[in-house]
């Protein structure tokens, strides 16, 4: 089971045993300040059959990411690292298109022989946020912080 937490400790995304992402809340609904983090996580982990995509007909508002498929059966390699960077950029491009962000920078590095870490820096009008996605031995850990 993989979890992605917010600043307040409310669990937002949960990878269930079937390999599907579910939204789950602990300690009530997340605070309003967690909304941006939630949007980023849904954009990264939203797949074509993601339930939220049925809520809108606007393709710009649908979360379709290649990142989940990329890491499901991948090996730690230069190709996975580079493909991950491209998949993360593509998943978040809509934020620039809609004016929610001015710049999105994605880099990656090997964190061990079993893992890759991707760093996402998002510059937006009100703040800069850095997300770290560590994929180690098939487990994802996500953290966010003000840059």
DSSP file (Angstrom, degrees, kcal/mol; ACC not computed):
  #  RESIDUE AA STRUCTURE BP1 BP2  ACC     N-H-->O    O-->H-N    N-H-->O    O-->H-N    TCO  KAPPA ALPHA  PHI   PSI    X-CA   Y-CA   Z-CA
    1    1 A X              0   0    0      0, 0.0     2,-0.4     0, 0.0    15,-0.1   0.000 360.0 360.0 360.0 132.7    0.0    0.0    0.0
    2    2 A X  E     -A   15   0A   0     13,-0.7    13,-2.1   137,-0.1     2,-0.3  -0.906 360.0-164.9-116.8 142.3    1.4    3.4   -1.0
    3    3 A X  E     -A   14   0A   0    137,-0.4   139,-0.6    -2,-0.4     2,-0.4  -0.937  13.6-160.2-128.4 149.5    0.3    6.7    0.5
    4    4 A X  E     -Ab  13 142A   0      9,-1.5     8,-1.7    -2,-0.3     9,-1.1  -0.991  21.3-162.9-125.9 121.7    0.7   10.4   -0.4
    5    5 A X  E     -A   11   0A   0    137,-0.7     6,-0.2    -2,-0.4     2,-0.2  -0.620   7.9-137.4-105.7 162.2    0.2   12.8    2.4
    6    6 A X    >   -     0   0    0      4,-0.9     3,-1.2    -2,-0.2    -1,-0.1  -0.458  40.5 -88.8-104.2-179.5   -0.4   16.6    2.5
    7    7 A X  T 3  S+     0   0    0      1,-0.2    -2,-0.0    -2,-0.2    -1,-0.0   0.852 127.5  49.7 -58.2 -34.6    1.0   19.2    4.8
    8    8 A X  T 3  S-     0   0    0      2,-0.1    -1,-0.2    23,-0.1     3,-0.1   0.492 115.9-110.6 -88.2  -2.6   -1.7   18.6    7.3
    9    9 A X    <   +     0   0    0     -3,-1.2     2,-0.4     1,-0.3    -2,-0.1   0.444  69.9 142.0  89.0  -1.2   -1.3   14.9    7.5
   10   10 A X        -     0   0    0     17,-0.1    -4,-0.9    15,-0.1     2,-0.4  -0.617  54.2-125.0 -74.7 128.3   -4.6   14.1    5.7
   11   11 A X  E     +A    5   0A   0     -2,-0.4    15,-0.2    -6,-0.2    -6,-0.2  -0.606  36.3 169.9 -76.0 126.5   -4.2   11.2    3.4
   12   12 A X  E     +     0   0A   0     -8,-1.7    12,-1.1    -2,-0.4     2,-0.4   0.800  60.0  34.3-106.1 -39.9   -5.3   12.1   -0.1
   13   13 A X  E     -AC   4  23A   0     -9,-1.1    -9,-1.5    10,-0.2     2,-0.4  -0.956  59.3-177.1-125.1 139.0   -4.3    9.3   -2.3
   14   14 A X  E     -AC   3  22A   0      8,-2.7     8,-3.1    -2,-0.4     2,-0.8  -0.995  19.8-145.2-136.1 127.1   -4.1    5.6   -1.6
   15   15 A X  E     -AC   2  21A   0    -13,-2.1   -13,-0.7    -2,-0.4     6,-0.2  -0.830  28.7-152.3 -90.7 111.2   -2.9    2.9   -3.9
   16   16 A X    >   -     0   0    0      4,-2.7     3,-2.0    -2,-0.8   -14,-0.0  -0.188  30.9 -94.2 -81.5 176.9   -5.1   -0.1   -3.1
   17   17 A X  T 3  S+     0   0    0      1,-0.3    -1,-0.1     2,-0.1    -2,-0.0   0.676 122.8  61.8 -66.0 -17.6   -4.2   -3.7   -3.5
   18   18 A X  T 3  S-     0   0    0      2,-0.2    -1,-0.3     1,-0.0     3,-0.1   0.498 118.1-109.4 -83.9  -4.3   -5.8   -3.8   -7.0
   19   19 A X  S <  S+     0   0    0     -3,-2.0     2,-0.3     1,-0.3    -2,-0.1   0.583  78.6 127.1  86.6  10.0   -3.3   -1.2   -8.2
   20   20 A X        -     0   0    0     30,-0.0    -4,-2.7     1,-0.0     2,-0.4  -0.763  60.4-121.4-100.7 147.8   -5.9    1.6   -8.5
   21   21 A X  E     -C   15   0A   0     -2,-0.3     2,-0.4    -6,-0.2    -6,-0.2  -0.737  30.9-173.2 -86.8 132.6   -5.5    5.0   -6.9
   22   22 A X  E     -C   14   0A   0     -8,-3.1    -8,-2.7    -2,-0.4     2,-0.5  -0.942  23.7-126.3-122.8 146.3   -8.3    5.9   -4.5
   23   23 A X  E     +C   13   0A   0     -2,-0.4     2,-0.4   -10,-0.2   -10,-0.2  -0.809  36.9 172.4 -90.0 132.4   -8.9    9.2   -2.7
   24   24 A X        -     0   0    0    -12,-1.1     2,-0.5    -2,-0.5    -2,-0.0  -0.999  19.5-149.3-143.1 138.8   -9.2    8.8    1.0
   25   25 A X        -     0   0    0     -2,-0.4     2,-0.4   -15,-0.1     3,-0.2  -0.929   8.6-172.7-115.7 134.3   -9.4   11.3    3.8
   26   26 A X  S    S+     0   0    0     -2,-0.5   -15,-0.1     2,-0.2    -2,-0.0  -0.966  77.2  15.8-118.6 140.6   -8.2   10.8    7.4
   27   27 A X  S    S-     0   0    0     -2,-0.4    -1,-0.2   -17,-0.1   -17,-0.1   0.833 126.5 -68.8  66.6  33.9   -9.0   13.5   10.0
   28   28 A X  S    S-     0   0    0     -3,-0.2    -2,-0.2     2,-0.0     3,-0.1  -0.265  91.0 -19.3  84.1-172.1  -11.7   15.0    7.9
   29   29 A X  S    S-     0   0    0     -4,-0.1     3,-0.1     1,-0.1   -19,-0.0  -0.336  77.6-100.5 -68.0 150.5  -11.4   16.9    4.7
   30   30 A X        -     0   0    0      1,-0.1    -1,-0.1   -19,-0.1    -3,-0.0  -0.309  43.4 -96.8 -67.8 157.2   -8.1   18.5    3.8
   31   31 A X    >   -     0   0    0      1,-0.1     3,-2.1    -3,-0.1     4,-0.2  -0.312  35.4-106.7 -69.7 159.2   -7.6   22.2    4.5
   32   32 A X  G >  S+     0   0    0      1,-0.3     3,-1.9     2,-0.2     4,-0.3   0.821 118.6  65.4 -58.6 -31.6   -8.1   24.6    1.6
   33   33 A X  G 3  S+     0   0    0      1,-0.3     4,-0.4     2,-0.1     3,-0.4   0.693  93.5  62.4 -66.2 -15.6   -4.3   25.1    1.3
   34   34 A X  G <> S+     0   0    0     -3,-2.1     4,-2.3     1,-0.2    -1,-0.3   0.516  77.7  91.2 -84.1  -5.3   -4.0   21.4    0.3
   35   35 A X  H <> S+     0   0    0     -3,-1.9     4,-2.2    -4,-0.2    -1,-0.2   0.889  85.1  48.2 -59.6 -42.2   -6.1   22.0   -2.8
   36   36 A X  H  > S+     0   0    0     -3,-0.4     4,-2.2    -4,-0.3    -1,-0.2   0.925 111.6  50.0 -65.4 -43.6   -3.1   22.7   -5.0
   37   37 A X  H  > S+     0   0    0     -4,-0.4     4,-2.4     1,-0.2    -1,-0.2   0.893 110.0  51.5 -61.0 -39.8   -1.2   19.7   -3.8
   38   38 A X  H  X S+     0   0    0     -4,-2.3     4,-2.7     2,-0.2     5,-0.2   0.919 108.3  51.2 -62.6 -44.3   -4.3   17.5   -4.5
   39   39 A X  H  X S+     0   0    0     -4,-2.2     4,-2.2     1,-0.2    -2,-0.2   0.906 110.7  48.8 -60.9 -42.2   -4.5   18.9   -8.0
   40   40 A X  H  X S+     0   0    0     -4,-2.2     4,-2.2     2,-0.2    -1,-0.2   0.926 112.4  47.7 -63.8 -44.7   -0.8   18.0   -8.6
   41   41 A X  H  X S+     0   0    0     -4,-2.4     4,-2.7     1,-0.2    -2,-0.2   0.900 112.4  48.8 -65.3 -40.5   -1.2   14.5   -7.3
   42   42 A X  H  X S+     0   0    0     -4,-2.7     4,-1.4     1,-0.2    -1,-0.2   0.882 111.2  51.0 -66.0 -36.8   -4.4   13.8   -9.3
   43   43 A X  H  < S+     0   0    0     -4,-2.2    -2,-0.2    -5,-0.2    -1,-0.2   0.897 115.2  42.3 -66.3 -39.1   -2.6   15.1  -12.4
   44   44 A X  H  < S+     0   0    0     -4,-2.2    24,-0.5     1,-0.2    23,-0.3   0.909 126.4  30.7 -74.3 -41.9    0.4   12.9  -11.9
   45   45 A X  H  < S+     0   0    0     -4,-2.7     2,-0.4    -5,-0.2   -24,-0.2   0.392  88.8 116.1-102.9   3.5   -1.5    9.7  -10.8
   46   46 A X     <  -     0   0    0     -4,-1.4    19,-2.6    -5,-0.2     2,-0.2  -0.608  47.8-163.7 -74.8 126.0   -4.7   10.2  -12.9
   47   47 A X    >   -     0   0    0     -2,-0.4     3,-2.5    17,-0.2     6,-0.2  -0.622  35.8 -96.7-105.8 166.5   -5.1    7.5  -15.5
   48   48 A X  T 3  S+     0   0    0      1,-0.3    -1,-0.1    17,-0.3    15,-0.0   0.819 126.3  45.2 -54.5 -33.2   -7.4    7.5  -18.5
   49   49 A X  T 3  S+     0   0    0      4,-0.0    -1,-0.3     3,-0.0     2,-0.1   0.223  82.2 140.4 -94.8  16.6  -10.1    5.5  -16.7
   50   50 A X    X   -     0   0    0     -3,-2.5     3,-1.6    13,-0.3     4,-0.4  -0.378  57.5-129.8 -62.8 133.2   -9.8    7.7  -13.6
   51   51 A X  G >  S+     0   0    0      1,-0.3     3,-1.5     2,-0.2     4,-0.2   0.803 102.5  63.2 -59.3 -33.3  -13.2    8.3  -12.1
   52   52 A X  G >  S+     0   0    0      1,-0.3     3,-1.9     2,-0.2    -1,-0.3   0.777  88.6  70.6 -66.2 -24.1  -12.8   12.1  -11.9
   53   53 A X  G X  S+     0   0    0     -3,-1.6     3,-1.0     1,-0.3    -1,-0.3   0.756  88.4  64.2 -63.9 -22.6  -12.5   12.3  -15.7
   54   54 A X  G <  S+     0   0    0     -3,-1.5    -1,-0.3    -4,-0.4    -2,-0.2   0.594  88.7  70.7 -74.6  -9.3  -16.2   11.4  -16.0
   55   55 A X  G <  S+     0   0    0     -3,-1.9     2,-0.3    -4,-0.2    -1,-0.2   0.583 103.4  35.4 -85.1  -9.7  -17.1   14.7  -14.3
   56   56 A X    <   -     0   0    0     -3,-1.0    -1,-0.1    -4,-0.2     0, 0.0  -0.992  52.0-156.9-144.7 149.6  -16.1   16.9  -17.2
   57   57 A X  S    S+     0   0    0     -2,-0.3     2,-0.7    -3,-0.0    -1,-0.1   0.466  70.9 102.9 -97.9  -5.5  -16.1   16.9  -21.0
   58   58 A X    >   -     0   0    0      1,-0.2     3,-2.0     3,-0.1     4,-0.3  -0.696  62.9-153.9 -81.8 112.9  -13.3   19.5  -21.1
   59   59 A X  G >  S+     0   0    0     -2,-0.7     3,-1.2     1,-0.3    -1,-0.2   0.810  93.3  63.2 -57.2 -30.0  -10.1   17.6  -22.0
   60   60 A X  G 3  S+     0   0    0      1,-0.3    -1,-0.3     3,-0.1    38,-0.1   0.716 104.4  47.9 -67.7 -18.9   -8.0   20.3  -20.3
   61   61 A X  G <  S+     0   0    0     -3,-2.0     2,-0.4    -8,-0.1    -1,-0.3   0.378  91.9  97.4-101.9   3.5   -9.7   19.4  -17.0
   62   62 A X  S <  S-     0   0    0     -3,-1.2     2,-0.9    -4,-0.3    -9,-0.1  -0.757  70.6-134.4 -95.4 139.9   -9.2   15.6  -17.3
   63   63 A X        +     0   0    0     -2,-0.4     2,-0.5   -16,-0.1   -13,-0.3  -0.814  36.1 159.7 -95.5 106.4   -6.3   14.0  -15.6
   64   64 A X        +     0   0    0     -2,-0.9     2,-0.4    27,-0.1   -17,-0.2  -0.949  11.5 171.7-129.8 110.6   -4.6   11.6  -18.0
   65   65 A X        -     0   0    0    -19,-2.6     4,-0.3    -2,-0.5   -17,-0.3  -0.935  33.6-158.3-124.4 141.8   -1.0   10.7  -17.0
   66   66 A X  S  > S+     0   0    0     -2,-0.4     4,-2.0    21,-0.3    22,-0.1   0.538  79.3  89.4 -87.3  -9.0    1.4    8.1  -18.4
   67   67 A X  H  > S+     0   0    0     20,-0.3     4,-1.9   -23,-0.3     5,-0.2   0.901  81.9  51.8 -60.6 -45.7    3.4    8.1  -15.2
   68   68 A X  H  > S+     0   0    0    -24,-0.5     4,-1.1     1,-0.2    -1,-0.2   0.926 113.1  45.2 -59.0 -43.3    1.4    5.4  -13.4
   69   69 A X  H  > S+     0   0    0     -4,-0.3     4,-0.7     1,-0.2    -1,-0.2   0.865 109.0  58.4 -65.9 -34.6    1.9    3.0  -16.3
   70   70 A X  H  < S+     0   0    0     -4,-2.0    -1,-0.2     1,-0.2     3,-0.2   0.909 113.0  36.1 -60.9 -43.7    5.5    3.9  -16.6
   71   71 A X  H  < S+     0   0    0     -4,-1.9     3,-0.3     1,-0.2    -1,-0.2   0.581  95.2  85.4 -91.5  -9.0    6.4    2.9  -13.1
   72   72 A X  H  < S+     0   0    0     -4,-1.1    -1,-0.2     1,-0.2    -2,-0.1   0.932 114.8   4.3 -59.0 -48.1    4.1   -0.2  -12.7
   73   73 A X  S  < S+     0   0    0     -4,-0.7    -1,-0.2    -3,-0.2    -2,-0.1   0.062 101.3 128.4-125.7  23.9    6.5   -2.7  -14.3
   74   74 A X        -     0   0    0     -3,-0.3     2,-0.3    -4,-0.2    -3,-0.1  -0.338  47.6-137.3 -83.6 162.6    9.6   -0.6  -14.9
   75   75 A X        -     0   0    0     -2,-0.1     2,-0.7    40,-0.0     5,-0.2  -0.801  35.8 -94.1-108.6 157.4   13.2   -1.2  -13.9
   76   76 A X  S    S+     0   0    0     -2,-0.3     2,-0.3    37,-0.2     3,-0.1  -0.633  73.9 129.4 -72.0 115.2   15.6    1.3  -12.5
   77   77 A X  S  > S-     0   0    0     -2,-0.7     4,-2.2     1,-0.1     5,-0.1  -0.968  74.1 -98.7-158.6 167.5   17.4    2.6  -15.6
   78   78 A X  H  > S+     0   0    0     -2,-0.3     4,-2.6     1,-0.2     5,-0.2   0.898 122.8  54.5 -59.4 -39.9   18.4    5.8  -17.5
   79   79 A X  H  > S+     0   0    0      1,-0.2     4,-3.1     2,-0.2     5,-0.2   0.916 108.2  47.1 -62.3 -44.8   15.4    5.2  -19.7
   80   80 A X  H  > S+     0   0    0     -5,-0.2     4,-2.3     2,-0.2    -1,-0.2   0.906 112.2  51.1 -64.1 -41.1   12.9    5.0  -16.8
   81   81 A X  H  X S+     0   0    0     -4,-2.2     4,-1.8     2,-0.2    -2,-0.2   0.952 116.1  40.1 -60.1 -50.1   14.5    8.2  -15.3
   82   82 A X  H  X S+     0   0    0     -4,-2.6     4,-2.1     1,-0.2    -2,-0.2   0.894 115.2  50.8 -68.8 -41.0   14.2   10.2  -18.5
   83   83 A X  H  X S+     0   0    0     -4,-3.1     4,-2.6    -5,-0.2    -1,-0.2   0.869 108.6  54.2 -63.6 -35.4   10.8    8.8  -19.4
   84   84 A X  H  X S+     0   0    0     -4,-2.3     4,-2.5    -5,-0.2     5,-0.2   0.905 106.5  51.0 -64.0 -42.3    9.6    9.7  -15.9
   85   85 A X  H  X S+     0   0    0     -4,-1.8     4,-2.3     1,-0.2    -2,-0.2   0.942 113.4  44.8 -59.6 -47.7   10.7   13.3  -16.4
   86   86 A X  H  X S+     0   0    0     -4,-2.1     4,-2.4     1,-0.2    -2,-0.2   0.895 112.9  50.6 -65.3 -40.4    8.8   13.5  -19.7
   87   87 A X  H  X S+     0   0    0     -4,-2.6     4,-2.2     2,-0.2   -21,-0.3   0.898 111.6  48.0 -65.2 -40.1    5.7   11.9  -18.3
   88   88 A X  H  X S+     0   0    0     -4,-2.5     4,-1.5     2,-0.2    -2,-0.2   0.910 111.8  49.4 -68.0 -42.0    5.6   14.2  -15.3
   89   89 A X  H  X S+     0   0    0     -4,-2.3     4,-0.9    -5,-0.2     3,-0.3   0.934 112.7  47.7 -60.1 -46.0    6.1   17.3  -17.5
   90   90 A X  H >< S+     0   0    0     -4,-2.4     3,-0.6     1,-0.2     4,-0.4   0.891 109.4  53.2 -63.5 -39.7    3.3   16.2  -19.8
   91   91 A X  H 3< S+     0   0    0     -4,-2.2     3,-0.3     1,-0.2    -1,-0.2   0.814 116.4  38.7 -66.0 -29.8    0.9   15.4  -16.9
   92   92 A X  H >X S+     0   0    0     -4,-1.5     3,-1.7    -3,-0.3     4,-0.6   0.449  85.5  98.0-101.7  -1.7    1.4   18.9  -15.5
   93   93 A X  H XX S+     0   0    0     -4,-0.9     4,-2.2    -3,-0.6     3,-0.9   0.819  72.3  68.8 -57.3 -32.5    1.5   20.9  -18.7
   94   94 A X  H 3> S+     0   0    0     -4,-0.4     4,-2.3    -3,-0.3     6,-0.3   0.800  89.9  63.6 -60.0 -26.9   -2.2   21.9  -18.4
   95   95 A X  H <4>S+     0   0    0     -3,-1.7     5,-2.2     2,-0.2     6,-1.6   0.886 107.3  41.6 -65.2 -37.7   -1.2   24.1  -15.4
   96   96 A X  H X<5S+     0   0    0     -3,-0.9     3,-1.2    -4,-0.6    -2,-0.2   0.914 113.1  53.9 -72.0 -43.5    0.9   26.3  -17.6
   97   97 A X  H 3<5S+     0   0    0     -4,-2.2    -2,-0.2     1,-0.3    -1,-0.2   0.849 113.2  42.7 -59.1 -35.5   -1.8   26.2  -20.4
   98   98 A X  T 3<5S-     0   0    0     -4,-2.3    -1,-0.3    -5,-0.2    -2,-0.2   0.403 115.8-112.8 -93.6   2.2   -4.5   27.3  -17.9
   99   99 A X  T < 5S+     0   0    0     -3,-1.2    -3,-0.2     2,-0.2    -4,-0.1   0.627  83.3 121.4  79.0  13.3   -2.2   30.0  -16.3
  100  100 A X  S   <S+     0   0    0     -5,-2.2     2,-0.3    -6,-0.3    25,-0.3   0.730  79.4  25.3 -79.1 -21.5   -2.1   28.2  -12.9
  101  101 A X        -     0   0    0     -6,-1.6    23,-0.3    23,-0.2    -2,-0.2  -0.992  57.4-156.9-141.0 146.6    1.7   28.0  -13.1
  102  102 A X  S    S+     0   0    0     21,-2.7     2,-0.3    -2,-0.3    22,-0.2   0.793  83.2   9.1 -88.9 -32.5    4.4   30.0  -14.9
  103  103 A X  E     -D  123   0A   0     20,-1.5    20,-2.8     2,-0.0     2,-0.4  -0.998  54.2-165.9-151.7 141.7    7.0   27.3  -15.0
  104  104 A X  E     -D  122   0A   0     -2,-0.3     2,-0.5    18,-0.2    18,-0.2  -0.981  11.9-172.9-130.2 120.1    7.3   23.6  -14.2
  105  105 A X  E     -D  121   0A   0     16,-2.7    16,-2.9    -2,-0.4     2,-0.5  -0.956   1.3-172.5-116.0 126.2   10.8   22.1  -13.9
  106  106 A X  E     +D  120   0A   0     -2,-0.5     2,-0.3    14,-0.2    14,-0.2  -0.974   9.7 166.5-122.0 128.4   11.2   18.4  -13.5
  107  107 A X  E     -D  119   0A   0     12,-2.4    12,-2.5    -2,-0.5     2,-0.3  -0.848  13.1-159.4-129.3 169.1   14.6   16.7  -12.8
  108  108 A X  E     +D  118   0A   0     -2,-0.3     2,-0.3    10,-0.3    10,-0.2  -0.985   9.2 178.7-149.0 158.2   15.5   13.2  -11.7
  109  109 A X  E     -D  117   0A   0      8,-2.4     8,-3.3    -2,-0.3     2,-0.5  -0.987  37.4-100.6-155.7 156.1   18.3   11.3  -10.1
  110  110 A X  E     -D  116   0A   0     -2,-0.3     6,-0.3     6,-0.2     3,-0.1  -0.697  29.1-176.0 -79.1 126.1   19.1    7.8   -8.9
  111  111 A X  E     -     0   0A   0      4,-1.4     2,-0.3    -2,-0.5     5,-0.2   0.616  69.4 -21.2 -98.3 -15.3   18.6    7.5   -5.2
  112  112 A X  E >  S-D  115   0A   0      3,-1.4     3,-0.9     1,-0.0    -1,-0.3  -0.947  78.4 -83.5-169.8 179.8   19.9    3.9   -5.0
  113  113 A X  T 3  S+     0   0    0     -2,-0.3   -37,-0.2     1,-0.2     3,-0.0   0.665 132.2  42.5 -70.0 -12.9   20.4    0.9   -7.2
  114  114 A X  T 3  S+     0   0    0    -39,-0.1    23,-2.4     1,-0.0    24,-0.4   0.360 114.3  51.5-110.1   2.6   16.7    0.2   -6.5
  115  115 A X  E <   -DE 112 136A   0     -3,-0.9    -4,-1.4    21,-0.2    -3,-1.4  -0.969  50.5-156.9-149.9 158.0   15.2    3.7   -6.8
  116  116 A X  E     -DE 110 135A   0     19,-2.2    19,-3.1    -2,-0.3     2,-0.5  -0.981  14.4-153.7-128.5 140.3   14.7    6.9   -8.7
  117  117 A X  E     -DE 109 134A   0     -8,-3.3    -8,-2.4    -2,-0.4     2,-0.4  -0.967   6.4-163.7-115.4 131.9   13.8   10.3   -7.3
  118  118 A X  E     -DE 108 133A   0     15,-2.9    15,-2.8    -2,-0.5     2,-0.5  -0.935   4.3-157.0-112.4 137.7   12.0   12.9   -9.3
  119  119 A X  E     -DE 107 132A   0    -12,-2.5   -12,-2.4    -2,-0.4     2,-0.5  -0.963   5.9-167.6-116.8 126.3   11.9   16.6   -8.2
  120  120 A X  E     -DE 106 131A   0     11,-3.0    11,-3.0    -2,-0.5     2,-0.5  -0.962   1.2-170.3-116.0 120.9    9.1   18.8   -9.5
  121  121 A X  E     -DE 105 130A   0    -16,-2.9   -16,-2.7    -2,-0.5     2,-0.5  -0.958   5.1-169.1-112.6 121.4    9.4   22.5   -9.0
  122  122 A X  E     -DE 104 129A   0      7,-2.9     7,-2.3    -2,-0.5     2,-0.5  -0.945   5.6-161.3-115.8 119.5    6.3   24.5   -9.8
  123  123 A X  E     +DE 103 128A   0    -20,-2.8   -21,-2.7    -2,-0.5   -20,-1.5  -0.874  22.0 164.0 -98.0 126.4    6.4   28.3  -10.0
  124  124 A X        -     0   0    0      3,-2.3     3,-0.4    -2,-0.5   -23,-0.2  -0.851  51.9 -92.0-135.8 171.7    3.0   30.0   -9.7
  125  125 A X  S    S+     0   0    0    -25,-0.3     3,-0.1    -2,-0.3   -24,-0.1   0.829 121.4  34.0 -57.8 -34.0    1.8   33.5   -9.0
  126  126 A X  S    S-     0   0    0      1,-0.2     2,-0.3    -3,-0.0    -1,-0.2   0.663 126.4 -18.7 -99.1 -16.5    1.5   33.0   -5.3
  127  127 A X        -     0   0    0     -3,-0.4    -3,-2.3     2,-0.0     2,-0.4  -0.985  54.9-108.9-171.3 172.5    4.3   30.7   -4.4
  128  128 A X  E     -E  123   0A   0     -2,-0.3    19,-2.5    -5,-0.2     2,-0.4  -0.987  32.9-168.6-119.4 135.6    6.8   28.1   -5.5
  129  129 A X  E     -EF 122 146A   0     -7,-2.3    -7,-2.9    -2,-0.4     2,-0.5  -0.964   9.1-155.5-127.7 141.5    6.3   24.5   -4.5
  130  130 A X  E     -EF 121 145A   0     15,-3.4    15,-2.3    -2,-0.4     2,-0.4  -0.967   8.0-167.4-117.8 129.8    8.7   21.5   -4.7
  131  131 A X  E     -EF 120 144A   0    -11,-3.0   -11,-3.0    -2,-0.5     2,-0.5  -0.946   4.7-158.6-114.2 136.5    7.4   18.0   -4.9
  132  132 A X  E     -EF 119 143A   0     11,-2.7    11,-2.2    -2,-0.4     2,-0.6  -0.968   5.4-171.5-114.1 126.2    9.6   14.9   -4.4
  133  133 A X  E     -EF 118 142A   0    -15,-2.8   -15,-2.9    -2,-0.5     2,-0.6  -0.959   5.9-171.0-117.0 111.9    8.5   11.6   -5.8
  134  134 A X  E     -EF 117 141A   0      7,-2.9     7,-2.4    -2,-0.6     2,-0.7  -0.914   6.1-169.9-106.9 123.8   10.8    8.8   -4.7
  135  135 A X  E     +EF 116 140A   0    -19,-3.1   -19,-2.2    -2,-0.6     2,-0.5  -0.930  18.5 165.6-113.5 104.8   10.2    5.4   -6.3
  136  136 A X  E >   -EF 115 139A   0      3,-2.5     3,-1.6    -2,-0.7   -21,-0.2  -0.976  66.2 -16.8-131.5 120.1   12.2    2.8   -4.4
  137  137 A X  T 3  S-     0   0    0    -23,-2.4    -1,-0.1    -2,-0.5   -22,-0.1   0.850 128.2 -52.5  55.1  37.8   11.8   -0.9   -4.7
  138  138 A X  T 3  S+     0   0    0    -24,-0.4     2,-0.4     1,-0.2    -1,-0.3   0.487 114.8 114.8  82.3   3.2    8.4   -0.4   -6.4
  139  139 A X  E <   - F   0 136A   0     -3,-1.6    -3,-2.5     2,-0.0     2,-0.4  -0.896  55.2-144.4-111.0 136.6    7.1    1.8   -3.6
  140  140 A X  E     - F   0 135A   0     -2,-0.4  -137,-0.4    -5,-0.2     2,-0.4  -0.834  14.5-175.9-100.7 133.7    6.2    5.5   -4.2
  141  141 A X  E     - F   0 134A   0     -7,-2.4    -7,-2.9    -2,-0.4     2,-0.4  -1.000   7.7-167.3-125.7 131.4    6.7    8.1   -1.5
  142  142 A X  E     +bF   4 133A   0   -139,-0.6  -137,-0.7    -2,-0.4     2,-0.3  -0.954   9.4 172.4-121.9 135.5    5.6   11.7   -2.2
  143  143 A X  E     - F   0 132A   0    -11,-2.2   -11,-2.7    -2,-0.4     2,-0.3  -0.975  11.1-160.6-137.4 155.7    6.4   14.8   -0.3
  144  144 A X  E     + F   0 131A   0     -2,-0.3     2,-0.3   -13,-0.2   -13,-0.2  -0.977  14.0 164.6-135.1 147.7    5.8   18.5   -0.9
  145  145 A X  E     - F   0 130A   0    -15,-2.3   -15,-3.4    -2,-0.3     2,-0.2  -0.988  44.3 -92.4-156.2 155.8    7.3   21.7    0.5
  146  146 A X  E       F   0 129A   0     -2,-0.3   -17,-0.3   -17,-0.2   -19,-0.0  -0.541 360.0 360.0 -68.8 135.7    7.5   25.4   -0.2
  147  147 A X              0   0    0    -19,-2.5   -18,-0.2    -2,-0.2    -1,-0.1   0.474 360.0 360.0 -83.0 360.0   10.5   26.0   -2.4
